[in-house]
Structures are given as structure tokens and as C-alpha cells.
Amino acid sequence: MAINRDWYPTRLAELPPFHSTFAAQCTATGTDHGLTAGDIERANVDNILVTLMVDYDDALRGYVEAWTQWRNDMLFGDPDSPFTPPPSPPVLSLPDEVFEPGIRPRTRGFANTIKADADYTQAVGEDYGIVPVEPSGPNTPAILKATSMIDHDVALKLYKGGYSVIAVDMRRGGGNWTQIGISQTAVFVDLVDPVDPGTPEVREYRVQGMQGNNRVGDVSAIVSVVTTP
């Protein structure tokens, strides 16, 4: 029996690229397939909010990890260590747009309108991303964003590419790569101590998928960031 696969993303990390593609296609050809100007504007505003929400969700996760580390340092750390300020929680700033709830059902409604158009084809559905994608093996993971935080901590927003676990590497000063951890989530915080606590340093990162205890597949592109003392 055939499996009825859905086309709307189920993972938070997949929502921004989907809505970015969908909104851009709505702008390009939406009126050719039954959408109104108001529908197209709403699809673009929904895209803005989805990106803001997912980025803020990732920032919150990174903050919780940094806060947990700071709290543990305060409770259990070396009494002779210098005091460091706690991490600052992220701030969500919304642009001057009129946002509305119900993004997923509204997007499904727009998709139904497009599919009901007389000129709709499979190719059109693929352009909008509103047809199921055939399952495949994992893709190459990636680092979507590297954010410098206080005390040389760095938050990495990750695309896991279908892997349950990915390895995270770091190097600085053009030295050797060192695996600094593994991540099962879309956010990883680098808490490695700096060479000089008072001086910013350039760190480079890359990630690779893991199966069992082995690293497999291609290594991601390199992302660099300057740390904040």
C-alpha cells in the first residue's frame, strides 16, 4: 500500500527554507495560480515571522545552555576563579508587520488554491515545495549561523541534514581541527576556554554526520567567528 507522505515540514529547522521558497514562488507566480495580492503579501509576512521564531527558539536554547554552564560554574566551580557576568537572555524584536496566527493551516489553504488551478502541474508543485519529497539518505549537515556570546562562548545554529547526531569541530589560529563535542539538537554552544581570556580570537567550525560512533559523509563548509571576551 502506498504511503501518503506530507509535504509540510515537521522539523523547526526546515521551516525557514520552506517558507522562504514558498513566499518567493508566491511572489513570482502566485497570481497565475489563483492567489490574490493579499494572499501573496500574507505568505511573505508569514515567512518573516517563521524565520524570526525559529531563530529566537535557537537563541533561547543557546542561552539555556550558556546559563546552565554559568550556574554550574557559580555553584561548583573553582573558588579562586574570577567572577564572570551571567549570559544575557536573547531579545525578540518584531518588525512593523501585522502578524497573524495559524501559519501552517493558512499555508495549506494557499497550497490547495494553487493545486486547484487549471494550470497546476507536478512541476509547479515542486517549485512551491507543496508536493511530497521522496525519502533519501542524510544530506551534508551545515552550520547555519555562528553567534559570539560573552566570555568567548559561541552558539552554533545547525542543520543536521537528517542525522540524529553530528560531530562539531573547532580550530583557531590555523591549527589542527579538534572535535569539541557532538550535538543531537539544532543548537550547540562552544564553551572552550580561550587562549587569552582578555583577547578576542578567531575560531573556525565545521560539522559532520555520525552513525553509531563513526563519522560519516561529507564535512560541512567552514564557518568562522570572532569571540567576545
N, C-alpha and C positions, 0 to 999 in steps of 0.2 A: 504494500500500500504506500502511496506517495506521502511524503512528509510535507505538511503545509508550513513552510518557513515564513517568518515575518520579516519585513524589510526595515521596520523602525528600530534603531539601535537600542540595545538593552544595557550597555555599559556607559557610564558617565563620560569616560574619555572619548567615546565615539560620537557623542552628541555634537560638539562644536564643528568637527569637519563635515558631518552630515548636514547640519543646518546651514553651514556656510555654502556648501554646494547647492542645496535646495533653494536657498534665498537667491543666489546668483542666477540659477536657472529660471526661477520665477521672474526675476527682473528681465532676463533676456527673452523669454518666450512665453511667459505666463498668460498674457492676453490672447495668444494664439491657441491656447488650450482651455479657455473658459474662465480663467481667473480675472477678477476685477482689479482695478488700480488699488482699491482698498485692501484686497487680499494680498497683493504683492507687497504693499507697504507693511502690512502686519507680519508677513513672513520675514521681512528684513528686520523688523523690530524684535521679533521672537529670536532671531539669530543673535542679535546683540545681547539679549538677556541670557540666552543659553550659555554663551561664552563667558559672560560675567559670573554667572552662578557656578559654573564648573571651575573656573579659575579661583573663585573665592573658596569653594569647597576644598580645593587642593591647598590653598594658602592656610586654611583652618587646620587641615591635617598636619601640615608642616609646623604650624605654630604649636599644636598639641605635643608633637614630638620634641620640639625645642623646649617647651615649657616643662615637660616631664624630665628632660635631661637637667635643666636648671634646678628644678625642685629637688631632684635626687642629689645633685651636687651640694645644694644647701643642707640637705638632711644628712648625707652620708659621706660627703667629700672630705678632702684634706683640710683640717682646721687652719693650716698655715697658708692655704691658697688665698690669693687676693679675691676680693668680692667683685663679681660681675653683675651688672644690672640684668633683670629678667627680660626675656624677649617680649617684644611689643605685639599685641594681637593685630591681625590684619584689619583694615578698614574697607568696607564696601561702599564705593561711591557710584551712584546711579546717574546716568546722563539724563538730560531733559527729554525723555521719551515717555509716552503713555503705554505702560506695560499692562498686560492682561494675563490672568491665569489660564491654564488649560492648553499649554503649547502642544502637547502630544495629540490630544483629540482634534485640535484645530488643524494641525498639520495633516492628520489623516483625512480630515474633511477636504482640505485643499487637494490632496492626492486623489481622492475619489472624484473630484471635479475634473481633474486632468485626465484621469483614466476614462471618464465618461465622454470625453470629447471625440468627435468622429475621426479626427486625425491622429488619435493616440496610437502609438506602436510600442513594441518592446524596447526599441532603441530610445524612444522618448522617455520611457520609464527608467531606463538605465541612466540617462542623462540627469534625471531628477533624483536618482537614488531611491525610487519608490517601488522597486521590484526586488524580490529576494536574491541574495548573493549566494552562489553555490559555495558550500563549505570547502575550505582548503587548509593546508598546514599553516603553522605560525608564520607571521611576517617578521621582518627585521625590526627589533624594538628601537626606540628612539628617545632622546631627551628633548622634550618639547620646550622647556624653559628652565633656566638656572637662575635662582634669585639669591643674591647675597643678603645675609642677615647679620645681626650683631654678633660679636665675639667670633668672627671668622666662620660661623656656620653657613652652610649653603643648602637651600632647598631645591631639589630637582623634581620637576614635573615630568613624569614618564609616560610613554606609550609602550605598553608591554607586548604588543603585537601578537596576542593570543597565547603567550607563555604564562604559566602560573607563577613562575619565579624568574627573575632576571638578575644577573650579576652586575654590580656597579664598580667601575674602575676610576681611579683618580691619579693624576701625576701633576707635578709642579716643577717649574724651572727646567723643563725639557728632560727630566729624569725618566726613570723607568715607571711603567704602569704598575699600580698596586690595586688589587681588589679590596675595596674598603667595606663591602657588605653585599647583601642580597636584598631584594625587595619583592614582596608579594602584593604591594599596593601601588597606586599611581603616584605616590609621593615618597621620596627618600630624602632624608636630611643628613648631610655630611657634617659630622661633629668632630672631625680630626683636628687635633691641636695644630696651631700654626708654627712655623719655624721661628718667627719673631712675633710675639703677641701684639706688639705695637705697630706693626708694619703691614699694610695690605699686601697680598700675594696673589699671583695668577694661578688658578687651578684649572685643569682640563679634565673633562669627564667623558666617559663612553660607557655603553651598556651592551650586554649580550644575553641571549636567552639561555635558559638552563633546563635540562631534562634529567631528573634524578639529581645526582651530584656532579653531572658533567655539563660543561659549557658547550653549546651547540649553535650552529647557524652563523650568520654574518654579524660582525661587530658594527655598532651604530656609528653614525657620524660623530665627530668630536665637538663638544660644546665647551667654551671657556668662560670664566667669570673671575672678576677681581673681588677678593674677600674684603669684608668690612671689620676693622678691629673693634 
